[in-house]
């Protein structure tokens, strides 16, 4: 089992920045990918950004390219999401995600609200 804990969400004004952190614990060996999804009210959960733990290959949703950056610390089993130039449409619950041996794991989620 892999346990994921997110932190760093909150309320921010449009144009502001936030940094989300996800720490993985438990059976963290053989995690092959970690990333972030989000779900806005009334919408389906969608991929925000994801990275492979070997090689660091990344993939981003078109809506966040150039504004969000995913990074990770394999030694600490931690993944970060730096979010800049935030927009009201980025408001959602952000979920940390990890894939290990064909099994998906999810964090509890952290609320990000972008509003003036």
N, C-alpha and C positions, 0 to 999 in steps of 0.2 A: 504493500500500500504506500501511496505517496500523499502527504498532507501538504496543502498549499495555503499560505496565509498572506493576504494582500494588505497593504497599507498605503497611505498617501492621498487618498481621495479627499474631496471637500468642495467648497464653494469658491469659485473664482470668477472674476469679471471677464467679459469678452476681450480677447487679446492677451490674456494672462497665461501663466504656465503652471503646470503641476508635474510632479514626478511620482509615479506609482512604483511600489516595490512589492515583489512576490518572493517569499522564502519557502523553499521546499524542504521537507524533512521526511524521514521514514526510509523507504527503499528507493533512494535517489540514484543508485547506480543504474546504468542502462537507460536513463531518461534520454530520449533522442531528440526531443523538441520541447521548447517552452514558449509561451506567448500570452497574448491578451485578446480576449473577445469582449464585446459590449452588447448590452441590450437596453434599448430605449423603451419607454412605455408604449405598449401597443405594437411593438415591432419585434421581429425575430432577432435572435442572437446572431451577431456577425463578427467575422474575424477583423481584428484591428491590426495586429502585427504578430509575427511568429519568427522564431529563429531556431536553427539546428544547434545542438550542443556540441557537435563535432564539425569544425569548419566555420561555424558562425554565419551560415547562409541565412538571409532574412527575406521576409516577404511582408508587404504592407497593403492594406486596403487603399484603393485610389484616393479615397476621401481624406486620408491622413498623410499621404506622401508629401515630404518636404516640411511637415510640421511636427510629426512624432518620430521618435527614435527609440528603437528597442536595443537593449544591451544586456549582457549577462556576466556573471561571475561564476564559472563552473566550480571553483574551489569552495565557494560559499553556497552553491546550489540556489542562486538568487538571480532573478531577472528583473529588469527595470523598464519602465516606459516613461521617457521624457516627452511631455506634451507641451508644445509651444503654440502660440497664436490660436488659442482655444476659441471655439465658436459655440454659440448656443446649441447648435445641432450635435455637438459632441457630448451633450448631457446624456448620461446613461449610467447603468451599473456596469462596472468593468470587472471582468472575471479573469483571474489567472488560469492558465491551462498548461498541462504537461502531458506528454505522451510517453509511455514506457511500455515497451514490448507489446505494442498493439492495443494498449489499454489507455483510455482517456481519463484524466483526473482534472477536477475543477476546484477552485477556491470558492469561498462564500460570497465574494464580490465586495466591491467598494464603490460607493456612490460618488460620481463626479457631476457637479452641477455648474454650468456656465451661464451666468446671469448677471445683469447689472442691477 
